[in-house]
Amino acid sequence: MAFARREAARSLCQLCAPMMPHLAEEMFALLEPGKTMVVDLPWPDAEPELLAATQVTLAVQIMGKLRGKIDAAPDEDSATVIARAEAEPNVARLLEGKRIVKRIHVPNRIVNFVTAG
Protein backbone atom coordinates (compact mmCIF):
# COMPACT_ATOMS: atom_id res chain seq x y z
CA MET A 1 0.00 0.00 0.00
CA ALA A 2 2.77 2.43 0.88
CA PHE A 3 4.39 1.77 -2.49
CA ALA A 4 1.17 2.62 -4.33
CA ARG A 5 0.80 5.90 -2.43
CA ARG A 6 4.44 6.82 -3.06
CA GLU A 7 4.07 6.03 -6.77
CA ALA A 8 0.85 8.09 -6.95
CA ALA A 9 2.55 11.04 -5.24
CA ARG A 10 5.52 10.77 -7.59
CA SER A 11 3.19 10.77 -10.63
CA LEU A 12 1.33 13.76 -9.20
CA CYS A 13 4.63 15.65 -8.94
CA GLN A 14 5.44 14.85 -12.56
CA LEU A 15 1.99 15.88 -13.79
CA CYS A 16 2.06 19.15 -11.83
CA ALA A 17 5.54 20.10 -13.04
CA PRO A 18 4.53 21.83 -16.32
CA MET A 19 2.03 24.10 -14.52
CA MET A 20 3.71 24.54 -11.14
CA PRO A 21 7.39 23.68 -11.54
CA HIS A 22 8.63 25.07 -8.22
CA LEU A 23 5.92 23.33 -6.20
CA ALA A 24 6.52 20.05 -8.05
CA GLU A 25 10.25 20.21 -7.34
CA GLU A 26 9.61 20.91 -3.64
CA MET A 27 7.16 18.01 -3.36
CA PHE A 28 9.55 15.68 -5.17
CA ALA A 29 12.43 16.72 -2.89
CA LEU A 30 10.30 15.74 0.12
CA LEU A 31 9.36 12.40 -1.47
CA GLU A 32 12.79 11.41 -2.69
CA PRO A 33 15.51 13.52 -1.05
CA GLY A 34 18.83 13.63 -2.87
CA LYS A 35 17.40 12.17 -6.08
CA THR A 36 17.21 13.83 -9.48
CA MET A 37 14.85 16.69 -10.27
CA VAL A 38 11.32 16.22 -11.59
CA VAL A 39 12.20 18.04 -14.79
CA ASP A 40 14.76 15.31 -15.61
CA LEU A 41 12.28 12.44 -15.24
CA PRO A 42 10.49 10.93 -18.25
CA TRP A 43 6.76 11.63 -18.62
CA PRO A 44 4.68 8.86 -16.96
CA ASP A 45 3.23 6.25 -19.31
CA ALA A 46 -0.42 5.26 -19.19
CA GLU A 47 -1.25 1.58 -18.83
CA PRO A 48 -4.03 0.83 -21.37
CA GLU A 49 -5.29 -2.27 -19.54
CA LEU A 50 -6.03 -0.13 -16.46
CA LEU A 51 -7.89 2.46 -18.54
CA ALA A 52 -10.39 0.03 -20.06
CA ALA A 53 -13.82 0.23 -18.43
CA THR A 54 -15.24 -3.09 -17.30
CA GLN A 55 -18.54 -1.63 -16.13
CA VAL A 56 -20.53 1.53 -16.85
CA THR A 57 -23.38 3.11 -14.90
CA LEU A 58 -26.42 4.01 -16.98
CA ALA A 59 -29.15 6.42 -15.98
CA VAL A 60 -32.68 5.02 -16.25
CA GLN A 61 -35.30 7.61 -17.13
CA ILE A 62 -39.06 7.58 -17.46
CA MET A 63 -40.36 10.38 -19.67
CA GLY A 64 -36.97 12.11 -19.38
CA LYS A 65 -36.83 12.12 -15.57
CA LEU A 66 -34.14 10.17 -13.74
CA ARG A 67 -35.73 7.28 -11.87
CA GLY A 68 -32.81 4.93 -11.27
CA LYS A 69 -29.36 3.73 -12.24
CA ILE A 70 -28.06 0.36 -13.37
CA ASP A 71 -24.63 -1.11 -14.02
CA ALA A 72 -23.84 -2.87 -17.29
CA ALA A 73 -20.89 -4.07 -19.34
CA PRO A 74 -19.75 -1.45 -21.87
CA ASP A 75 -20.75 -3.50 -24.92
CA GLU A 76 -23.83 -5.29 -23.55
CA ASP A 77 -26.70 -5.68 -26.01
CA SER A 78 -29.72 -3.37 -25.85
CA ALA A 79 -32.29 -6.07 -25.01
CA THR A 80 -30.39 -7.15 -21.91
CA VAL A 81 -29.80 -3.58 -20.74
CA ILE A 82 -33.46 -2.62 -21.24
CA ALA A 83 -34.63 -5.75 -19.38
CA ARG A 84 -32.31 -4.92 -16.48
CA ALA A 85 -33.58 -1.33 -16.47
CA GLU A 86 -37.20 -2.50 -16.36
CA ALA A 87 -36.35 -4.81 -13.45
CA GLU A 88 -34.80 -2.01 -11.37
CA PRO A 89 -37.17 -1.76 -8.35
CA ASN A 90 -38.01 1.95 -8.49
CA VAL A 91 -38.45 1.88 -12.28
CA ALA A 92 -40.60 -1.27 -12.14
CA ARG A 93 -42.83 0.37 -9.52
CA LEU A 94 -43.26 3.53 -11.61
CA LEU A 95 -43.90 1.61 -14.85
CA GLU A 96 -46.53 -0.60 -13.25
CA GLY A 97 -49.87 -0.20 -15.03
CA LYS A 98 -48.47 2.08 -17.74
CA ARG A 99 -48.16 1.31 -21.42
CA ILE A 100 -44.58 1.70 -22.70
CA VAL A 101 -44.71 3.41 -26.09
CA LYS A 102 -40.99 3.51 -26.72
CA ARG A 103 -37.80 2.10 -25.20
CA ILE A 104 -34.69 4.14 -25.94
CA HIS A 105 -31.20 2.85 -25.19
CA VAL A 106 -28.18 5.06 -25.85
CA PRO A 107 -25.22 2.68 -25.37
CA ASN A 108 -23.09 3.42 -22.31
CA ARG A 109 -25.29 6.44 -21.41
CA ILE A 110 -29.01 6.10 -20.69
CA VAL A 111 -32.15 4.03 -20.94
CA ASN A 112 -35.36 6.03 -21.34
CA PHE A 113 -38.95 4.79 -21.31
CA VAL A 114 -41.69 6.81 -23.00
CA THR A 115 -45.07 5.94 -21.55
CA ALA A 116 -48.71 6.64 -22.29
CA GLY A 117 -51.26 6.38 -19.54
N, C-alpha and C positions, 0 to 999 in steps of 0.2 A: 504494500500500500504506500509506504513512504517513497518508494521508487517512482510510482505513478504520479504522486504529487510533485515530486522534484522534477520529473520530466515535463509535467504540465506547466510548472512555473518557468522552466527553462524555455519552453515553446512560447509562453506568453511574453517573456523578455524579447525573444527574437521577433515576434509579431509586432510588438510595440516599438521596436527600434526605429523604423522609418518615420514614425510620427513623433515620438518622444525619445530621441536618442540618449539624452543625458539620464533620464529616469531609467531607461532600459539598462544602461551601463551600470548604474548604481544598484539596481535590483540583481543584476547578474553577478556583480562583485560580492553581494551578500550571499548569493546561492553558491557560488563557486569561487572562493577567494584565491587569488594568485593565478587563476587560469587566464586564458586569452580573453579578448574583448568580444562583445556581442557582434560588433561590426565585422569581425573576421570569421564568424561562423557561417556555414552554408545555410540557405533558406530551408526550413523544415519541409519534408516531403509528406504529402497526404497518402494515406493507405486506403486504396479504393475499396477493399473488402470491408473496411469499417464504415465507409460512407454509404453503402448500399442499404436501403430501407428494407426491413423484413416484415414490417407491419405499418399500416397507415390508419389514422383515425378519420372516419367520415362523419360528417354532420348529417343527421336525418331530419328532414323538414316535412311538414304537412302544410300545404298551401303557402309555402315560403317562410314559415315560422319554424325556428329550431325547436325540435321536440325530443331529440335524443342524439346519442353518438354511438357508433359501433366501430370495432376494429376489424380490419380485413387485410389480406395479403395484397401487395401492390398490383398484381396482375390477376386478381380473382375475377371470374366471369360475372356478368351483370345479374344473371338469374340467382346465383348464390348470394350475392350482396343484397339484392332486393328482398330475398326471403329472410335473410338475417335482420334486415332493417324492419320488416313487418313483424318479426318475432320480438323485437326489443319491447320490454314491458310497457313503457309509457306510450310508445307509438301504437302498439296493439290496442291499448285501452282507448286511445283517441280515435283510432280508425274503426272501432267496433260500431257496427250499424251504419256505416257510411259506404257509399259506392265509390270505389277508386276509379277515376276517369283515366288517369295517366300516371305511369310510373317513370320517373326520370332518374337516370343514374349517370353522373359525370364521374368517370373513373378517377379514383384517388382523391376525390373532392367531396361530393354530396350525393345523397339520395333524397328525392323530393316526391311526395305523393300529392296529386291534384285530386280533390274529392268533390262530389256533388251530393248534397243531402246529408 
